[in-house]
Amino acid sequence: QVQLVESGGGLVQAGGSLSLSCAASGRFFGITVMGWYRQAPGTQRELVATITSNGSLNYADSVKGRFTISRDNAKNTVYLQMNSLKPDDTAVYYCNAFIRVLVTIPEIFWGQGTQVTVSS
């Protein structure tokens, strides 16, 4: 079965950096869009950044200039480099991907989430 697994979360001081990875595994024909979302306690899940298979980028205004999303299509992996971290960045970060499985229409998949905590 198709699965998305995140890694790289942890505790970091304000101003520090952290790098997240998310790898897709299983049987599928292709991945179109991959991205990162986050959810802080008591808030709704929000978009952080997305990247298409051709490299088109989309960032939330709150992370522009600080976060960088990238992907390795050969490894079916998406990355999120987070710099100049702030306490407000504290959240569970979720990997998201649109994946073609048995049909040509991509299906939405989510990872289980990885905790990022930024201390002040």
N, C-alpha and C positions, 0 to 999 in steps of 0.2 A: 504494500500500500504506500501511497505517497505520504511523505512526512517532511515537515520543516523543523529543524532543530537549531535553536539559538545558543550562542555561547559568548562569553566575554564580559558579562555583567559583573558588577562588584561595587566596592566602596572606594571613593576617591574624594580628595579635598577640592574645595572650590578653586577654580583656575587650572585644575589638572585635566588630564586626557584619559580617554578610554576608547577601546575599539571593540565593536560587536561584529559577530559573524553569524550567518544563517545559511545552512546547507540543505538543499532539497535532495531527498533520496526516494527510491522506488522506481516504478515503471511508468514512464510518461514520454510524450512525444516532443514537448517543448515548453518553455516558460516565457511568457510575454513580459509582464510587469512584475517587478519585485520591489518591496518597500519596507519601511519601518513605521510603526505606530507606537504610541505610548499612552499609558493611563496611570495617573497619579491617584492616590487615595481620595475618594469622594468626588472624582471628576469623571467625565466621559472620555472614552478613547479618542485620541486625536492623531492626525497624520503628522509624521515627522519628515519623511522624504520618500520619494519613489524614483525608480529608474527603469526605463524600458530596455528591451533586448538590444536596441540600437544605441543606447546611451543617453536618451533624452532624460533630463532631470527636472525634479519638482521638489521644492523645499518649503516647509512652513516658515513664515516670516520670523518666528521666534528663534529659529536655529540657523538662519542664513548667515554665512560668514564664519560660523563656528563648527558646523557639522558637514561632513562630506560623505555622500553615498557612492558606492561603486559596486561592480559585480564582475565575476569571472564566469563567463558562460560555459566554458569547458568544465568547470567544477560545479556548476549549478549553485553558486554561492553568491550571496549579497553581503556587503560590508557596510558598517557605519562607523566612521572615524569621528569621535566627539572631542573637540578641543574647547578650552576656556569654559569648562563646565561650571554651572551655577546650581545652587540648591534647588531652584525651580525646575531643573532638569530631572530631579528625582522622580522615578516612575518605573513601572514595569514596561519594558520595551518588547513589542511583539513583531515578529517577522510576518510578512504577508506576501503572497505570490499568486498570480494567475497562471494555472498550469493546464495544458492540454493532456488529458489522460486517454480515454477510450474514444472520444469524439473530438471534432475540430473546435468546438466551443470551449474556451478555457474555463476552468473551475477555480473558485476561490479557496485558498488554503491559508491556515494560520498556524504559526508556531505556538508553543506553550508559554512563551514569555521568559524574559530574563530581567532580574532586578538590577537597577542602576540607582545607587544612592550617592548623593553629593553632599558632603558635610561642609558647614560654614566655619 
